[in-house]
Amino acid sequence: MHENQKMMIGGIFLGASILIGLLVLVFAGFYGFTGWKVYKEQKIGRILGIIASSFSLLSPPLGTALGIYGLWFLIGNEGKSFYEGGNIAAPGPPPAPNSWK
């Protein structure tokens, strides 16, 4: 191999490494932003959470499990009621002390 070919191959690997690193940073930023919106219980958090859960499905095995759980919660009745109508129904008051036996 000539020196020019080695330099070209090294440049290709360097460019690919930088591109992959930038993609990782973009996805990490997206997941962080989504997590913040979900934590703050904002409506956009539900939509971003569905998108992030869909991306997680492509990372087996743990990402797939987390993506399925995220989609199950966010698309299901619990997620809809949590983001549209406040928290899920709160438990009632405790029973009166004289009813304990």
Backbone torsions as a table, in degrees:
resi	resn	phi	psi	omega
1	MET	NA	139.5	177.7
2	HIS	-83.2	162.6	-179.6
3	GLU	-62.2	-35.6	179.3
4	ASN	-65.5	-38.2	178.9
5	GLN	-67.3	-39.6	178.0
6	LYS	-64.1	-40.6	178.8
7	MET	-65.3	-39.1	-179.9
8	MET	-66.4	-44.3	178.8
9	ILE	-63.7	-41.9	177.0
10	GLY	-61.9	-39.5	177.7
11	GLY	-65.2	-38.6	178.5
12	ILE	-64.3	-46.0	179.1
13	PHE	-64.1	-39.3	178.0
14	LEU	-64.3	-44.8	178.2
15	GLY	-63.0	-41.6	178.4
16	ALA	-65.6	-39.0	179.2
17	SER	-64.6	-42.3	178.6
18	ILE	-65.4	-41.5	179.0
19	LEU	-63.3	-45.1	178.8
20	ILE	-63.6	-41.9	177.9
21	GLY	-61.0	-41.5	178.1
22	LEU	-65.4	-40.3	177.6
23	LEU	-63.3	-40.1	177.8
24	VAL	-62.4	-43.1	178.5
25	LEU	-64.3	-39.5	179.1
26	VAL	-64.4	-46.0	179.4
27	PHE	-66.5	-38.9	177.9
28	ALA	-63.6	-41.2	176.8
29	GLY	-63.6	-40.8	178.7
30	PHE	-64.0	-44.6	178.6
31	TYR	-64.7	-39.0	177.8
32	GLY	-65.1	-44.2	178.2
33	PHE	-62.7	-43.1	178.4
34	THR	-62.8	-44.7	178.9
35	GLY	-60.3	-38.7	178.5
36	TRP	-65.3	-43.1	179.8
37	LYS	-67.2	-37.9	177.0
38	VAL	-66.9	-42.1	179.6
39	TYR	-60.8	-38.9	179.9
40	LYS	-81.9	0.7	177.7
41	GLU	57.3	38.3	176.9
42	GLN	-87.2	149.1	-175.7
43	LYS	-60.1	-35.1	179.0
44	ILE	-65.2	-22.2	178.0
45	GLY	-61.8	-35.4	178.7
46	ARG	-65.7	-45.3	-179.7
47	ILE	-65.7	-47.4	178.8
48	LEU	-64.2	-34.5	177.3
49	GLY	-64.8	-38.1	176.9
50	ILE	-64.6	-41.8	179.0
51	ILE	-65.8	-46.2	-179.6
52	ALA	-64.1	-38.9	177.7
53	SER	-64.8	-36.4	177.7
54	SER	-65.9	-40.7	175.4
55	PHE	-63.8	-36.6	-178.2
56	SER	-65.6	-25.6	179.9
57	LEU	-60.0	-21.9	-177.3
58	LEU	-85.8	4.9	-177.6
59	SER	-120.0	77.7	-178.0
60	PRO	-72.0	156.8	-6.8
61	PRO	-90.1	-31.7	-174.7
62	LEU	-67.8	-42.6	179.5
63	GLY	-62.0	-36.7	178.1
64	THR	-64.4	-45.3	179.7
65	ALA	-63.6	-44.5	179.4
66	LEU	-67.0	-36.8	177.8
67	GLY	-65.3	-41.6	178.6
68	ILE	-64.7	-44.5	179.4
69	TYR	-64.4	-42.4	178.6
70	GLY	-61.3	-44.8	178.2
71	LEU	-65.7	-40.3	179.1
72	TRP	-59.1	-44.1	-179.3
73	PHE	-72.3	-49.9	-172.2
74	LEU	-70.7	-31.9	179.5
75	ILE	-89.1	-24.7	-177.6
76	GLY	-73.0	179.9	-177.5
77	ASN	-63.9	-35.3	-178.9
78	GLU	-63.5	-45.5	179.8
79	GLY	-66.5	-40.2	178.5
80	LYS	-62.8	-46.4	-179.4
81	SER	-69.7	-32.0	179.3
82	PHE	-65.7	-44.5	-176.0
83	TYR	-88.2	-23.2	-177.2
84	GLU	-99.0	-33.1	-175.1
85	GLY	-124.8	24.5	-178.2
86	GLY	86.4	-161.9	-177.1
87	ASN	-70.0	160.3	176.4
88	ILE	-64.1	153.7	-174.5
89	ALA	-45.9	128.1	179.7
90	ALA	-78.2	150.4	178.5
91	PRO	-66.7	153.2	-179.9
92	GLY	-72.0	179.0	179.6
93	PRO	-69.6	155.2	179.3
94	PRO	-67.9	159.3	179.8
95	PRO	-68.3	158.2	179.1
96	ALA	-65.3	145.3	-177.6
97	PRO	-59.4	-31.4	-177.8
98	ASN	-73.1	-9.2	179.6
99	SER	-89.1	-2.7	179.3
100	TRP	-80.8	136.4	178.0
101	LYS	-142.2	NA	NA
